[in-house]
C-alpha cells in the first residue's frame, strides 16, 4: 500500500510548501485553503504523491515533469491524476497512459514540475 501524502503550490508565495494539518481539501478541484498568521485565506493547488520514486529516490507527485527512458525511447512526460479512471497517468501521451504499468522496467527521473518549470513542457 502506498503512503498518502500531499505537497502544495502556493501562488501567493510562489513556491512549493509542505501541507499543514489545518488545510481543507476542496474536491474535485484539488485545491486547499490555508490561513496565514494574519488569518488571511491562502489558496493552494494540492499535488498527491503517486507512491513511486525516481532513480534518485525523489518522490513523484501529480504535476511533476518526468524524464522516462526505456531501451528505445526517451520522453518528457507530465504526471496527472485522472479522475475518470481514478489513476495517475501521463495525459500528454496519446491515450492518457496509466502511470504504473508504463513505468515498470523504465528509468524515470523527476526534472521539474508544472509550476516552477513550465518551459520544460513546451
Buried (B, 14 or more C-beta within 10 A) or exposed (E): EEEEEBBBBBEEEEEBBEBEEEBEEEEEEBBBEBEEEEEEEBEBBBBBBBBBEBEEEBBBBBBBBBBBEEEEEEEEBBBBBBEEEEBBBBBBBEEBBBBEEBBEEBEBBBBBBBBBEEEBEE
